[in-house]
Amino acid sequence: MTSEPIRLETPLNDELCERLSVGDRVLLSGVLYTGRDAAHHRLCDAAVRGEPLPFPVQGAVIFYAGPAPAKPGAVTGSIGPTTSYRMDPFAPRLMALGLKGMIGKGRRSPEVVSAMKQYKAVYFGAIGGIAALTARCIRESAVVAYEDLGPEAIFRLVVFELPLVVINDTKGRDLYDEALKTYSRT
Amino acid sequence: MRRVREISAGTVTETLRDLFIAANLEMGRDMQDALAKAAEEEESPLGRYVLQKILENMDVARKESLPLCQDTGLAVVFAEMGQEVHIVGGDFQAAVQEGVRQAYREGYLRKSLCDPLSRRNTGDNTPAVIFTEVVPGDRLKLIAMPKGGGSENMSCSAMLVPAEGKAGIVDHVVACVRKAGSNPCPPVLVGVGIGGSLEMSGVLAKKALLRPLGTANAHDERLAAMEREILEGVNRLGIGPQGYGGRVTALAVHMEMMPCHIASLPVTVNIQCHVARHREAVL
C-alpha cells in the first residue's frame, strides 16, 4: 500500500493508466458516468447497432453504481459500487470504444483483465457499504440517459477526490490475487 | 377464555415504515462494536484503511440521516403473530407492503426491485418478502431486514449427502465464502441453515443472521463448536476487508438447525455484507 494517494483527473489516457499499479490508492476527480446492469445492456445494444453512445466514451470512467435518491436540496443520495462481474460481458466492448476506467467492487473475468492490458485501461475498487461517506465526494449529479431505469439510469457525476484503490492495472496484475498470496494461511 | 387483541393494519404499516428507515440509517450496537474491534485487530494496512472508512461512514450516515449503503435492499419481513392477535382495518399483507412502500418513498431509499425477466423496476421496492409465523400469545413481533443484493448473490444452497456429515458442512461453508471472495463486501456475516427442506434451510440461514452478533448457538453445543471452527477457517483465507487482504474476512458465523429427512442433508449459506441491518418492534 502506497503511503500517499495519487491524485488523478478524468478523462484518463494511456499514459495516466500505465502509471498506476495494483494497490495504489487514488483520489479521482472530474466527470464520471454511472452504469450498471440494465444500462450496460442498452449501451452495448446501441454499440452493436452502430448508434452513438449517450456520453463521450473516449477516456471515460464508468462507476458501476446506482445511487439512492437525493433528498430535496441535496446533490445526491448515498452512492457506492455494485459488484462488477455482472458487467464483465459488456466491458471489453466499451474498452474497445475508448473506455479507460471502471469503478466497482469484486473480481473481474480473465477476459476483462486481458482487455485492460490490451486497451490500457484500469479497474478501480471503491469501498462498498460506505455510501453516505462517498456521497460527500459528489459535486454534481444529473441523469443523462435511460431515465426510465430509475436507479439504473446513467448519471453524469462530477466528483472530487473520490477515494479508490487500483485492483487491476494495465500489466494484468490483480490486487485480490496478490492479497491472497500475502494473507492466506490455508 | 383468552381475549382477542386487536392491532390495526395502519399500525403495522407505520411500524414497518419506521423500522425500514431506521434500519437503513444505523446498524445495531453489536455490529458497530464488532467493526470497531475488527479495525483494531486487522493486520493488513489496506484492510485497516477499509475498516476505518466503514466506521467513518457510520458516523456520517447517522449525522446526515443518509442510508449507510446505496443498496437499501430487498425488504425482508419476519412477522411472529400471536394467535390471539386480530388485525383490524385492513389486510395484513397489504399493510406490510404499504409500510415498505412508504419507507422507501419517504426515507429516500433506493428502489431496488424489478421484474426478473423484463428487468423493469417495480418503482416502490415492493413486493417485500414476508415470512409469517403464528406463535402463542397476543403480541405481534415485526422484524425489518433490508437485504443487499451483492451479498445475497454470493449465497448458496447444497443438498449434501448425509455421509458427508459435519466435515462436509464445514467444507461447504468455507468453500462458499472463499468463492464469494471480495464480491459480497467483506467482512461478512455468515448465516448457515442446516436441515429442514431445501427452502427451510434458507429461511434458517437468514434467521441466523438476525441473532445478536457473535453470540453462539444457545441450543446445541455441536453447532456452537462448528461456528467457531468455520469462523477460524474463513479467517485463514486471507480475503480480508473488501478482499484487499487481511485477517478479518468474517465477523461471525451463525448456524441454525432442524431435523431433516433420513436421505437428506440440506445446507444453505446466506451471506450478509458488513452493512448488516435489521430492526424489530413488538406490538
Interface residues (C-beta under 8 A of the other chain):
Chain A: M1 G23 R25 D37 A38 H41 A65 G66 P67 A68 P69 A70 K71 G77 S78 I79 G80 T82 T83 Y85 K105 G106 R107 G125 I127 G128 G129 I130 A131 A132 L133 T134 A135 R136 L149 G150 P151 E152 P163 V165 L175 Y176 E178 A179 L180 T182 Y183 S184 R185 T186
Chain B: S44 P45 L46 Y49 V50 K53 I54 E56 N57 V60 A61 E64 L66 P67 L68 C69 Q70 D71 T72 Y108 L109 R110 K111 S112 R119 N121 G123 G149 G150 N153 G181 S182 N183 P184 C185 G233 R236 L237 G238 I239 G240 Q242 G243 Y244 G245 G246 R247 C273 H274 V275
